[in-house]
Amino acid sequence: MSAAPTPSRPRILSGVQPSGSLHLGNYFGAIRHHIAMQDDGECFFFIADYHALTTVRDPDALRAHTQDVALTYLALGLDPVRTTFYRQSDVPEVCELTWLLETVTGMGLLERAHSYKEKVARGITPSVGLFTYPALMAADILAPQADLVPVGQDQDQHVEMTRDMAQLFHGAFPSDPPVFRLPRSKIGEGARVPGTTFDKGAILQVVTAVEPRRRDDGQLVDIDAYVAGFRRLVAETLAAANDEELRSTEELAARIEAAHDSHLPGIAVAERFLRVVAEHPGERPLVTPRDKTIGVEFYCPLDRTLFLTREGRRVAAKMSKSHGNTIGIFESGKPLKKKVMGIETRLCELADPLDPDEDIVFQLYALFADRNEQDEMRDRYRAGGFGFGNAKKALLAKIEESMEPFRRRREELEADPGYVDDVLADGARRARAVARDTLDRARAACGLGAVRG
């Protein structure tokens, strides 16, 4: 059997989990770019309902979210003629291919997955599915022989792991030509979409790296003792400052830096990153041995809410369902008005000039506005006398106007559910044809032979 020739246009693959209603962060961060990519190559876009099973336990909700993703992509411009659009679970070949990849993949490779380590550090009891998640993702990519995988920076590791698994398979079961194409990442150019709230919380996340031996006596550093000592340092720092003296993560970080050596003598710190989060993942620190240091990640409860700031500016929290600060793609009318008018802003007098670079309202407005409209709004902010209320009204009008055609298209699609089902069925048929060819070649390379019956 011979591998399929590389097409003149690259094959592009991406998936989205049906874990909840999609919002403007999903649209500007990924969906809009997926739609545009239909002109750049042969696109395979799928609804990752197998992946969603690691978190979603309500079958009715999973079905509803899956339908919502399909309606959203079609309403926003996905062309099912140009693009192969399908449910992951309608292509069972990916599950068999996952097993074949798992037989050649070492535990160490899966244990290095950032997403897995992050969830363990947050105290989540990992399932086998969560641990082997990268292997299923690799099968998603390799089954249709994808060339390019658009991802965010935090997902780039999964594409590298996919390449590793493909090469491990080729090493274990060589064939000429090799079974799989090796995919490349296409790091997303999507905007970081702010939510309706500033980034703040009452839990301090500490990500640091310390030298393994103490400087004063050369003894090995006791990581548990260091974590306990750092938590005491944070508590004492908070107790020594009132709310007006300590309002942001940056101010807390500066005080910790000044007091660290006196409270935790002998500990050499190679790097440290602090940020405030809203949820406490658990007491257990995550320890990662490195070449010359020990990486440690842990959390400290705070006795107050702090704003995350950069260079003295408050930072908008990323739009996320977990933060509860989203605006739905198709929201309109009173629900949309309530969310827009409730966007967090700084307290100030109406006559005061406003800083557009710090303001969430302006950042959201800029996503919809052209360059001239953005410049005009900046001038209004800086002149004073404009006020956040007027800015919110301008944003509301911009969202209503920009998204109205998509809302109308979605309403048309909702009135014809059979069309959506037909689109997904046709996409599954096309995806399965490619995946079956890949799986047949993989089975032959392993010595399993063709599927009978």
C-alpha positions in Angstrom: 0.0 0.0 0.0 1.2 3.5 -0.8 0.7 6.7 1.2 -1.6 9.3 -0.2 0.3 12.0 -2.1 0.7 15.3 -0.4 -1.9 17.6 -1.9 -0.9 20.9 -3.5 -3.0 22.7 -0.9 -2.2 21.8 2.7 -4.7 19.7 4.7 -5.7 21.8 7.8 -7.3 20.2 10.9 -8.8 21.6 14.0 -11.3 20.5 16.6 -13.5 22.2 19.2 -14.8 20.7 22.4 -18.6 20.8 23.0 -18.2 21.7 26.7 -20.6 24.7 26.8 -22.1 27.5 24.8 -19.6 29.3 22.6 -18.8 33.0 23.2 -17.0 36.0 21.7 -13.7 34.7 23.0 -14.1 31.5 20.9 -15.2 33.6 17.9 -12.3 36.1 17.8 -9.8 33.6 19.3 -10.4 30.7 16.9 -13.6 30.3 14.9 -13.2 33.4 12.8 -9.7 32.2 11.8 -11.0 28.7 11.1 -13.6 30.1 8.7 -10.9 32.2 6.9 -8.7 29.1 6.5 -11.2 27.6 4.1 -9.4 29.6 1.4 -6.0 28.4 2.5 -6.3 24.6 2.2 -8.4 21.5 2.5 -10.0 21.8 5.9 -11.1 19.1 8.3 -12.9 20.6 11.3 -14.5 18.3 13.9 -16.6 18.5 17.1 -14.5 16.8 19.7 -17.2 15.0 21.6 -15.0 12.0 22.6 -12.6 14.5 24.3 -15.5 16.2 26.1 -16.3 12.9 27.9 -13.3 13.6 30.2 -15.3 16.4 31.8 -18.9 16.3 30.7 -21.1 13.8 32.6 -24.5 14.9 31.4 -25.5 13.2 28.1 -28.3 15.6 27.3 -25.9 18.5 27.8 -23.3 16.9 25.6 -25.9 16.4 22.8 -27.0 20.0 23.2 -23.5 21.5 23.2 -22.6 19.4 20.2 -25.6 20.7 18.2 -24.7 24.3 19.4 -21.1 24.0 18.0 -22.5 22.7 14.7 -25.0 25.5 14.4 -22.4 28.1 15.4 -19.8 27.1 12.8 -22.4 26.9 10.0 -24.0 30.2 11.0 -20.6 32.0 11.1 -19.7 30.9 7.5 -18.4 27.3 7.5 -19.0 25.9 4.0 -19.7 22.2 4.2 -18.9 21.7 0.6 -15.4 23.1 0.9 -14.8 21.8 4.4 -15.2 18.3 5.9 -17.1 19.0 9.1 -18.0 16.1 11.4 -18.5 14.8 14.9 -15.4 13.0 16.2 -17.6 10.1 17.5 -18.9 9.5 14.0 -15.3 8.5 13.0 -14.6 5.5 15.2 -11.4 4.7 13.3 -9.7 7.3 15.5 -10.2 5.1 18.6 -8.6 2.1 17.0 -5.7 4.3 15.8 -5.4 5.7 19.3 -4.7 2.1 20.6 -2.1 1.4 17.9 -0.3 4.6 18.9 -0.5 3.9 22.6 1.3 0.6 22.1 4.4 2.4 21.0 4.1 5.5 23.3 6.0 5.6 26.5 4.4 6.7 29.8 7.1 9.4 30.2 5.9 11.2 27.0 2.3 11.3 28.3 3.4 12.4 31.8 5.1 15.5 30.3 1.8 16.8 28.9 1.3 20.3 30.3 -2.5 20.0 30.5 -2.3 16.7 32.4 0.3 18.2 34.9 -1.8 21.3 35.4 -5.0 19.3 36.3 -3.0 17.1 38.7 -1.6 20.2 40.4 -5.1 21.5 40.7 -6.1 18.4 42.7 -8.1 16.7 40.0 -8.1 12.9 40.2 -7.0 12.0 36.7 -8.8 9.3 34.7 -7.1 7.0 32.3 -8.8 9.0 29.5 -7.4 12.3 30.7 -3.9 10.7 30.9 -4.1 9.3 27.4 -5.8 12.4 26.0 -2.7 13.3 23.9 -2.9 9.9 22.1 -6.5 10.5 21.1 -5.5 13.9 19.9 -2.7 12.5 17.9 -5.1 10.0 16.2 -7.4 12.9 15.4 -4.6 14.6 13.6 -2.9 11.6 12.0 -6.1 9.8 10.8 -6.9 12.4 8.1 -3.2 13.0 7.4 -3.2 16.6 8.4 -0.4 18.9 7.3 -1.2 21.9 9.5 -2.9 22.1 12.9 -3.9 25.7 14.0 -3.4 25.9 17.8 -2.8 28.4 20.5 0.7 28.5 22.1 -0.5 26.4 25.0 -1.6 23.6 22.6 1.6 23.5 20.5 3.0 20.7 22.7 0.2 18.4 21.6 1.3 18.7 18.0 4.9 18.0 18.9 3.7 14.9 20.9 1.7 13.8 17.8 4.9 14.0 15.7 6.7 12.0 18.4 4.1 9.3 18.4 4.1 9.1 14.6 7.8 8.7 14.6 7.7 6.1 17.3 5.2 4.1 15.3 7.4 4.4 12.2 10.4 3.2 14.2 8.5 0.2 15.5 6.7 -0.6 12.3 8.7 0.7 9.3 7.0 0.8 6.0 7.8 2.4 2.6 6.4 5.0 2.4 5.7 5.8 6.1 2.1 5.5 7.2 1.7 9.0 8.6 2.5 12.5 7.4 4.2 14.6 10.1 2.0 17.6 11.0 3.2 21.1 11.7 1.7 23.6 14.1 0.2 26.8 12.9 0.3 29.0 16.0 -2.9 31.0 16.1 -3.1 34.6 15.4 -6.4 35.0 17.3 -6.9 37.9 19.7 -6.8 37.5 23.5 -10.4 38.4 24.1 -11.1 40.1 27.4 -14.0 39.0 29.5 -16.4 41.4 31.3 -14.3 41.4 34.5 -10.8 42.4 35.5 -8.3 39.6 36.4 -8.4 39.2 40.1 -8.8 36.7 42.8 -8.0 35.6 46.4 -5.6 32.7 45.6 -2.0 33.3 44.8 -0.4 30.9 42.3 3.3 30.5 42.8 5.5 29.1 40.0 9.1 29.0 40.9 12.4 27.3 40.4 15.0 26.8 43.2 18.4 25.4 43.3 18.4 21.9 44.8 21.0 22.6 47.5 21.0 25.3 50.2 23.6 28.0 49.9 24.4 28.1 53.6 25.1 24.4 54.4 25.0 22.6 51.1 22.1 20.4 52.2 19.3 19.3 49.9 16.4 21.7 49.9 13.3 20.3 51.6 10.6 21.3 49.1 7.6 20.8 51.5 9.3 22.9 54.1 10.0 25.6 51.5 6.4 25.7 50.4 5.2 25.9 54.0 7.7 28.7 54.7 6.6 30.6 51.6 3.0 30.4 52.6 3.9 31.8 56.0 5.8 34.6 54.2 2.7 35.5 52.2 0.4 35.5 55.2 2.8 37.7 57.2 3.1 40.1 54.2 -0.6 40.4 53.9 -1.0 41.0 57.7 1.5 43.8 57.6 -0.3 45.8 54.9 -3.8 47.2 54.6 -6.0 47.1 51.6 -4.9 50.5 50.4 -1.2 49.6 50.6 -1.6 46.3 48.8 -4.0 46.2 45.9 -2.3 44.2 43.2 -0.2 41.2 42.5 2.7 43.3 41.5 2.7 45.1 44.9 2.6 41.8 46.7 5.4 40.3 44.5 7.6 43.3 45.4 7.1 42.8 49.1 7.8 39.1 48.9 10.9 39.7 46.9 12.2 42.1 49.6 11.5 39.8 52.5 12.3 36.4 50.9 15.9 36.0 51.9 15.3 36.9 55.6 12.3 34.6 55.9 13.8 31.7 53.8 17.6 31.9 54.1 19.8 29.7 52.1 17.3 29.2 49.3 18.5 30.3 45.9 15.7 31.2 43.5 16.3 30.9 39.7 13.0 32.3 38.6 9.6 33.1 40.1 6.1 33.9 38.6 3.1 35.0 40.7 -0.4 35.5 39.6 -3.8 35.7 41.3 -6.5 33.2 40.5 -10.1 32.7 41.8 -10.1 28.9 42.5 -7.9 27.0 44.9 -6.8 23.8 43.2 -5.5 22.1 46.3 -2.7 21.9 48.9 -0.4 19.5 47.0 2.6 21.2 45.3 3.6 20.1 41.9 7.4 19.4 41.8 9.3 19.0 38.5 13.0 18.1 38.6 15.0 20.0 36.0 18.6 20.1 34.8 20.0 22.4 37.5 16.9 23.5 39.4 13.7 22.1 40.9 10.5 23.5 39.5 7.7 24.0 42.1 4.1 25.1 41.6 1.7 25.7 44.5 -1.0 27.9 45.8 -1.5 30.3 48.8 -4.8 31.6 50.1 -5.1 35.3 50.5 -7.2 37.3 52.9 -8.3 39.8 50.3 -9.0 40.2 46.6 -6.2 41.5 44.5 -6.1 42.9 41.0 -3.6 41.5 38.5 -1.7 44.4 37.0 1.0 45.0 34.5 3.0 48.2 34.7 0.4 49.6 37.0 -2.6 48.9 34.7 -5.4 46.5 35.6 -5.5 43.5 33.3 -8.8 42.2 31.9 -9.5 38.5 32.6 -9.6 36.3 29.6 -13.1 35.6 28.5 -13.9 32.1 29.8 -16.8 30.1 31.0 -14.8 29.1 34.1 -14.6 32.9 35.0 -18.3 33.5 34.3 -17.4 36.6 32.3 -18.5 35.7 28.8 -20.7 37.3 26.1 -22.4 34.7 23.9 -21.8 34.9 20.2 -25.5 35.1 19.4 -26.8 37.1 22.5 -28.9 40.1 21.8 -31.6 42.3 23.3 -31.9 42.5 27.1 -29.5 39.6 28.0 -26.8 41.3 25.9 -27.5 44.7 27.3 -27.3 43.4 30.8 -23.9 41.9 30.2 -22.4 44.9 28.4 -23.7 47.4 30.9 -22.3 45.2 33.7 -18.7 45.2 32.4 -16.3 46.1 35.1 -14.7 49.6 34.9 -12.6 51.8 37.2 -14.3 54.3 39.5 -13.9 57.9 38.2 -15.6 61.2 37.7 -17.5 61.8 34.4 -15.2 64.7 33.5 -12.0 62.6 34.0 -10.0 61.5 31.0 -10.1 57.7 30.5 -7.3 55.3 29.6 -8.5 53.1 26.7 -5.6 50.7 27.0 -6.7 49.7 30.5 -10.4 49.6 29.8 -12.3 46.4 29.0 -15.1 48.2 27.2 -12.7 49.8 24.7 -10.8 46.5 24.2 -14.0 44.7 23.2 -15.1 47.7 21.0 -11.8 47.5 19.2 -12.5 43.9 18.1 -15.5 45.1 16.1 -14.5 48.5 15.0 -12.3 49.6 12.1 -9.1 51.7 12.6 -10.9 55.0 12.2 -13.6 54.1 14.6 -11.0 53.0 17.2 -9.0 56.2 16.8 -12.2 58.3 17.3 -13.1 56.3 20.4 -9.6 56.8 21.8 -9.9 60.5 21.4 -13.3 60.6 23.2 -11.8 58.6 26.1 -8.8 60.9 26.5 -10.7 64.1 26.1 -12.8 63.4 29.3 -16.5 64.0 29.8 -17.4 60.9 27.7 -17.9 58.3 30.5 -18.0 54.6 30.6 -21.8 54.6 30.2 -21.5 56.1 26.7 -18.7 53.7 25.8 -20.9 50.8 26.8 -23.8 52.0 24.7 -21.4 52.3 21.7 -20.1 48.8 22.3 -23.7 47.4 22.6 -24.7 49.0 19.3 -21.5 47.6 17.6 -22.1 44.1 18.8 -25.8 44.2 17.7 -24.9 45.5 14.3 -22.0 43.2 13.6 -23.5 39.9 14.8 -27.1 40.4 13.4 -26.4 38.6 10.1 -25.0 35.6 12.0 -28.0 35.6 14.3 -30.4 35.5 11.4 -28.5 32.7 9.7 -28.5 30.6 13.0 -32.3 31.1 13.3 -32.7 29.7 9.7 -30.5 26.7 10.6 -32.4 26.0 13.8 -35.6 25.9 11.8 -34.2 23.1 9.7 -32.4 20.6 12.0 -32.4 18.0 9.4 -29.9 20.1 7.3 -27.4 20.2 10.2 -27.7 16.4 10.7 -27.1 15.9 6.9 -24.0 18.1 7.0 -22.5 16.2 9.9 -23.4 12.8 8.3 -21.8 13.8 5.0 -18.7 15.2 6.8 -18.4 11.9 8.7 -18.6 9.9 5.5 -15.8 11.9 3.9 -13.7 11.9 7.1 -14.1 8.1 7.5 -13.0 7.4 4.0 -9.7 9.1 4.7 -9.3 7.7 8.2 -10.1 4.2 7.0 -7.3 4.3 4.4 -4.9 5.5 7.1 -6.0 2.8 9.5 -5.7 0.1 6.9 -2.1 1.1 6.2 -1.4 1.3 10.0 -2.9 -2.2 10.5 -0.9 -3.6 7.6 2.3 -2.1 9.0 1.6 -3.7 12.4 0.8 -7.1 10.9 -2.9 -7.0 11.8 -4.2 -7.2 8.2 -7.4 -5.7 6.9 -10.7 -5.6 8.8 -12.9 -8.6 7.9 -16.6 -8.5 7.5 
